[in-house]
Amino acid sequence: MTPPLPTPFTGPAAWLGRDIAACEADWLINLTPVQIGELENAAAHYLSMGRDVGEITAAAFPLPTFAAHLKTLSRTLLLGCGFEVLRGLPVATYSQETAATIFCGIGAHLGRARSQNAAGHSLGHVRNIGVDANDPTTRIYQTAERQTFHTDSADVVGLLCLREAQIGGMSLLVSAQTIANRMAVQRPDLLALLFDPIATDRRGEIPDGAEPFMRIPVLNWHAGNLTVFYQRQYIESAQRFADAPRLTDHHIQALDLFDSLANDPDLNLSMQLQPGDMQFVYNHSQLHDRTAFTDWPDPDKRRHLLRLWLSMPNDRALPDVFAERYGSIEVGNRGGIITKQTTLNALLD
């Protein structure tokens, strides 16, 4: 049965796309020349020490004034609308190492970087590498296909756009609280089913001793918070495992309604990330998506984003079931993809 949700949710994370689009100045922050200079100086300082970018810490990436804004950004993610875009980093003038150092340095002020795959990469590369999107072991971000609305396996996901696609590749966000509000009115019976354990495919990245799928509900009500965990394609591909809980017709109806609401342009927010944009999204309250895209013929121009998964200090408690994906659910030390072979490292290319 559905836990007693305080619907309608009315806090800042329960935004409507049409409303928040009209308040762009609240979440799109244009970096000043002084702030950019501070970030560049911090990167030069860190690189002068000859250390791996994956080892970066806030102390080793000093930001005398901009650190105050990053504290505000942390509160925006955890307690506010759940996302922010920093615009204006002149990445075209940087080496990829410098861009990655600035991005990881900002991430170190927000939280602790987590592994994004079984290889232990703390710095991800989001680009089309030509793999088959229909292969059940494929990670969808490595294709040019529509991703669909989903969450990642960390408290916060950060993206730095180095190059955009020739056509498409729009970034979309939607609030889980807003979707729950609509479902509570339209079909509370289907909303209730999203609190059932639902199998999600691990796509071949399986921790030692774990099943090849997880049994985490799409929506979780815990310690006064609604937390979302969702990737429809991975839910569907998990049905290939005989031991996975079967999706009933009613579960499919619930997932279809969830997707339909997420894709409602009145509810979601669409933006085109420009080179130099850094987008940070709180996975526990927001879902994100990317539209399909057509890349440039020239390999040196093709769409390329860097990605961080971060574990945040002072974050919300998560229900025990999240240990299936996060390993530990200890605040500030959770999330990512950890297998027996995982050693954390930052891959610059």
GIZIRA-V567920 format. One record per backbone hydrogen bond with DSSP energy under -0.5 kcal/mol. NH is the residue of the N-H (numbers start at 0). CO is the residue of the C=O. If there is no record, write none. Layout:
nh->NH co->CO
nh->NH co->CO
//
This chain:
nh->4 co->2
nh->6 co->4
nh->13 co->10
nh->14 co->12
nh->16 co->266
nh->17 co->265
nh->19 co->15
nh->20 co->16
nh->21 co->17
nh->22 co->19
nh->23 co->20
nh->25 co->22
nh->26 co->23
nh->27 co->23
nh->28 co->26
nh->28 co->84
nh->29 co->27
nh->30 co->28
nh->30 co->86
nh->35 co->31
nh->36 co->32
nh->37 co->33
nh->38 co->34
nh->39 co->35
nh->40 co->36
nh->41 co->37
nh->42 co->38
nh->43 co->39
nh->44 co->40
nh->45 co->41
nh->46 co->42
nh->47 co->43
nh->48 co->44
nh->48 co->45
nh->49 co->46
nh->50 co->45
nh->54 co->51
nh->55 co->52
nh->60 co->57
nh->66 co->62
nh->67 co->64
nh->68 co->64
nh->69 co->65
nh->70 co->66
nh->71 co->67
nh->72 co->68
nh->73 co->69
nh->74 co->70
nh->75 co->71
nh->76 co->72
nh->77 co->73
nh->78 co->74
nh->79 co->74
nh->79 co->75
nh->81 co->75
nh->83 co->279
nh->84 co->26
nh->85 co->277
nh->86 co->28
nh->86 co->84
nh->88 co->275
nh->90 co->88
nh->92 co->89
nh->93 co->90
nh->98 co->94
nh->99 co->95
nh->100 co->96
nh->101 co->97
nh->102 co->98
nh->103 co->99
nh->104 co->100
nh->105 co->101
nh->106 co->102
nh->107 co->103
nh->108 co->104
nh->108 co->105
nh->109 co->105
nh->109 co->106
nh->110 co->106
nh->111 co->310
nh->113 co->308
nh->115 co->120
nh->119 co->116
nh->121 co->119
nh->121 co->344
nh->122 co->344
nh->123 co->121
nh->123 co->306
nh->125 co->123
nh->125 co->304
nh->126 co->124
nh->128 co->126
nh->128 co->141
nh->130 co->141
nh->132 co->130
nh->134 co->131
nh->137 co->134
nh->139 co->137
nh->141 co->138
nh->142 co->139
nh->146 co->289
nh->149 co->287
nh->150 co->229
nh->153 co->151
nh->154 co->309
nh->155 co->309
nh->156 co->280
nh->157 co->307
nh->158 co->278
nh->159 co->305
nh->160 co->276
nh->161 co->159
nh->161 co->303
nh->162 co->303
nh->165 co->293
nh->166 co->293
nh->168 co->291
nh->170 co->270
nh->171 co->288
nh->172 co->268
nh->173 co->286
nh->175 co->284
nh->176 co->284
nh->178 co->174
nh->179 co->175
nh->180 co->176
nh->181 co->177
nh->182 co->178
nh->183 co->179
nh->184 co->180
nh->185 co->181
nh->186 co->182
nh->189 co->186
nh->190 co->186
nh->191 co->187
nh->192 co->188
nh->193 co->189
nh->193 co->190
nh->194 co->191
nh->195 co->192
nh->199 co->213
nh->200 co->233
nh->201 co->211
nh->204 co->201
nh->205 co->203
nh->206 co->204
nh->209 co->206
nh->213 co->199
nh->215 co->197
nh->217 co->193
nh->218 co->193
nh->219 co->226
nh->221 co->219
nh->221 co->224
nh->224 co->221
nh->226 co->219
nh->226 co->224
nh->227 co->283
nh->228 co->217
nh->231 co->148
nh->233 co->230
nh->234 co->230
nh->235 co->231
nh->236 co->232
nh->237 co->233
nh->238 co->235
nh->239 co->236
nh->240 co->237
nh->243 co->240
nh->247 co->245
nh->251 co->247
nh->252 co->248
nh->253 co->249
nh->254 co->250
nh->255 co->251
nh->256 co->252
nh->257 co->253
nh->258 co->254
nh->259 co->255
nh->260 co->256
nh->261 co->257
nh->262 co->258
nh->263 co->260
nh->264 co->262
nh->266 co->263
nh->267 co->263
nh->268 co->172
nh->270 co->170
nh->272 co->270
nh->275 co->160
nh->276 co->273
nh->277 co->85
nh->278 co->158
nh->279 co->83
nh->280 co->156
nh->281 co->81
nh->282 co->154
nh->282 co->280
nh->283 co->154
nh->284 co->281
nh->285 co->281
nh->286 co->173
nh->287 co->149
nh->288 co->171
nh->290 co->169
nh->292 co->143
nh->293 co->166
nh->298 co->296
nh->300 co->297
nh->301 co->297
nh->301 co->298
nh->303 co->162
nh->304 co->125
nh->305 co->159
nh->306 co->123
nh->307 co->157
nh->309 co->155
nh->310 co->111
nh->311 co->309
nh->312 co->109
nh->314 co->311
nh->321 co->318
nh->322 co->319
nh->323 co->320
nh->324 co->321
nh->325 co->321
nh->326 co->322
nh->327 co->325
nh->331 co->311
nh->332 co->329
nh->334 co->325
nh->334 co->327
nh->335 co->152
nh->336 co->114
nh->337 co->335
nh->338 co->336
nh->341 co->338
nh->344 co->119
nh->346 co->122
nh->346 co->344
nh->347 co->345
//
